[in-house]
Amino acid sequence: MASVIGQFLRRSSTLVRISCTVQARVASGLPHIQQYSSSSSSSTEEESMTSPEGGARMSKSMLAYQQRAEAHDKFMADQIAERTLMLPSSTFSPRHPSNVFIKKKAAEFDISGRPFHTFFYTGYPAYYQALHDLGKTMISLDQFANRMAHLKVENESQAFNCGGSEWVSKAELSNKFLEELHDKHYIFFIQSMNRLIEHPYSSRAQDFIMRFRKVVITTQNKEEIPKLMYTAEGIPYMTGSGKRKHTEATVTVYGRGSGKIEINGQDMRFFKVIQDREQVVFPLQFTNLLGKVDLVANVTGAGLSSSAGAIRLATALALCSFVDEHMREKMRLAGLLSKDFRVKERKKPGQKGARAKFTWKKR
């Protein structure tokens, strides 16, 4: 009983001290600060939502959430502003709409759920549709070739000319089909298209082939081709020079000839190896001028293979004045007008040769 009375007196004395403190602060004009106790959970929840002045309070977690929401709203507003097309006078960061709004496929099935495309369930309908069109094109070209053979019509090869263009990349092909293709899909598609190009009448399918090729813009300047010069007898001729390794060659090609070839005062037996002789006459064979022009070459330097390469380049450059623009382009694609910069690789110390190694023995 005594303990209960003592506890009651201690609580009453505490309340008296608090009331006196409150009355003193109110009398002096200071705001009253309420003391909160953590012993009662219900009072804590109410105090976290309301302040002593009666205003609404906010917890730290709720304040952080509100700040994140405001930051997200600001970010979305900036994104929408970037997509807004502005006048050129006020554009500071222009982007094409195709780069902002990514292309997406439309609905590929009707209201009942039936797909529109036959190859829908393959997962790559546009890709397999292109392969199907390729097969139909190949069949039509074969039928045309059989008809020409049946009619015994002999025409020159009408194969597609791949010069000045190249295949689209895997990413470009995926964007064209709006499908995410794998490497095996791209490799198989390019191999199939190459088979189509190898067809002797593939030029008839030029429109289909160019759907998957892009034109390569060449920045090289066209060299001015010198005009033919004439001797006192009225024979046209042109001189060209070429280099290969440490060998230099000067070749003069005369028109209205009989196919005579002279190298340092000798005939073709100047070269002992058949391959070197083929190198010399290859430009004449390529331009269909073998046996129609005469060739006089002077070579300085050591090495028979390098001499043949220098004569070949000089002959091709001289023949450019005898042929038309179309043939010059074919010569360029064949590599006849390009200098061969290859040189012999030096022997490395501690090795048998440039790349070869000595035989290694464990013991």
Summary of the structure (lengths in Angstrom):
residues: 363
radius of gyration: 44.0
end to end distance: 106.9
largest distance: 150.1
contacts: 814
relative contact order: 0.06
helix: 47%
strand: 11%
